Amino acid sequence: MSLLRVLAFAGFMAAPAAACDLALLLAVDVSGSVSREEYRIQSDGLAAALRDGLVAEALIKAQARVALVQWSGTSRQEVTIPWVAIESYADLDVLAARIETDERLWRDYSTAIGEALAIGEAQFADVPDCRRRVIDVSGDGSSNEGQEPRERHAALRAAGITVNALVIEGSEPDLDVYFWENVIIGEGAFIITANGFAEYPSAIRRKLIRETTQQVAMLD
């Protein structure tokens, strides 16, 4: 074997693993306005969206890290699924199965979106090498307890974290306007609107496709 081939082979063997392009934190609303059936729609819909072919391929290509937070009122936010490395379809299927069986922690508490953003922000310290940092927050109401979401914007911006939102309409008028003005932040931040929980599964699929495939395509 020529010296050039030896060096090329050695370089291939020593090549570093692909870098993480995306850290995606899923923040799921479990406040009092969400019924048992609606929570199940969220869990099953989110799991199905992660298994979608376009989403799955993009997450694997991005060598993504994905975590899940359940959030409700003040002091009632918890990471129920810590960061999972998505390097294969098997990794993604395990994550989806965990989401499907993730037990709801609270049922009858208020809506503290600012607190949810705060706990979400803190999680990115565990994935410092991921290029993009995104909080994907779903909610069916405006914040009515704790710090206002806008109070977190300066810290989120400084940390390079983008907040996108899935707004579940039905309980409050003009909820999408509230999320546009008070919740989302960062370059290219956006909202997707579902007209009630029945539309959540299709809406979260569209949202994940937009968060993953379009951004990953920009790297090619």
Secondary structure, 3 states (H helix, E strand, C coil): CCHHHHHHHHHHHCCCCCCCCEEEEEEEECCCCCCHHHHHHHHHHHHHHHHCHHHHHHHHHCCCEEEEEEECCCCCEEEEEEEEECCCHHHHHHHHHHHHCCCCCCCCCCCCHHHHHHHHHHHHHHCCCCCEEEEEEEECCCCCCCCCHHHHHHHHHHCCEEEEEEEECCCCCCHHHHHHHHCCECCCCCEEEECCHHHHHHHHHHHHHHHHHHHHHCCC
